[in-house]
Amino acid sequence: VQLVESGGGLVQAGASLRLSCVGSGRAFSSYGMAWFRQTPGKEREFVAGINWDGSHTDYLDFVKGRFTISRDNAEKTMDLQMNNLNPEDAAVYYCAADLPAEAYYIEKTDSKYDYWGQGTQVTVSS
């Protein structure tokens, strides 16, 4: 699976952004997907995850109620709707894919993911 993110940019605090991740290759629908983010000098952080059919999602506590993850297996896309952004959300955002051991399990450890996009920068001004 190859993954390509888009949708990052510079916004003011309180604004919204929608990130997209497009996958290529077979069996996209078999993969659990997630968004991670990273800022300089910090570990990559799990933001949101979604299982293969979209029936299960999980979020970092800090983004719950503001971010929504979704996927469209027919289009081989995964999106992250980010509302009410604040400066602490600024980071490079990466989409990732893995083949989970269980159909409804959402992996939060970045080292468990097999495939990664190149990242898209999100900058939030105060």
N, C-alpha and C positions, 0 to 999 in steps of 0.2 A: 504494500500500500504506500503510495506517495501522497503527501499532505501539503496543501498550500493554504496559508492563512491570508486574509485580507480584512480591511475595515478599521485598522488602527488610525490614530491621528491625534491632533491636539484639540482639546476641548476645555471649556471652563468648568469649574466645580458646579455640580448640579445637573450637568448636561448628560446626554445619552450617547452611546455608541453601540453598534452592532458588529460583532466580529463574525467572520465566516471562515469555515475550513472546508475546502473541497478535496475529496479523496479520489484517487484513481486506482485502478486495478480491480481484481476480482474480489468477491466476498466482503465488500465493504460492510454489509449488514451483519457480518459475523463478529465484528469488532466492537468491544467496548471503547468508548471515546471519552476524552477529557480535555479540559483546558488547564494549563499551568501558567504561572507567571513568575518572572524573575527580575529583580533589581540588582544593580551592581553591588557585589560584596555579600549578597545573601543567597541562601539556598533557593532552588526552584520550589515553588509553592503550589499545591493543589488548589484550584479555584472551583471547578465544577466538573462533574462526571455524569455520563449517561450510558445506560446499558444498550445492548444491541438493538432492541426494538423500541427504545424510548420509554419503556414502561417504568423505569426506575431512574431517579436522579439523586445526586447528592451535591452539597455545596459547602464551601468554607463558611464558617459561622459569620465572618465579617461581611460576606456578600449576600447572605440569605435575605430574601425580600427585595433585593435590588437587581440581582442578576438572574437570568433564566437561560438554561441550556436546552437546546432542542436539536433534532436531527431529522433528515429526510433521506431515507435509504434509497429511494428511487432516484433521487438527484445526487446521491453520494455527498451530501453536505451535512455539516454540523454548525450550528450558530450559537453565539453567546450574546444575548441582549443584556446590555449593561446600562442601568438607569441610575440616576442620582449619583453620578461619579464624584469621588472626592480625591484629593491629591494622594492619599495613601493607596489608591488603585493604580497609580502610574507604574508601568512596568513593561517589559517585553512579554507578550502573551504568546504561548505556544499551544497548538493542538497536538494531541497524541492519541495513538491507537494501540490496543493490545487485544489478545485473545484470552479472555478471562477463563478461569477454571470453572466458574459457575455462571449461568446465564444472567442472573440478577445481581451479581456482585460488581461493585464499582471500586476499582483499584485507586488508591490515593498515593501510592509510592511511585515516584517518577522512574526509578530504576526498573520497574516492572513493565514499563511500556516499551514496545518494540519499534514503533514508528513515530517520527516527529516531523512537524513542519519547521520552517525556517524562522518563524516568529514574526510578530507584528507589534510595533511600538504604540503604546498608549500613553499619552502625556496629559495630565490634568492640571490646569493652572488654578490657583486659589484666588 
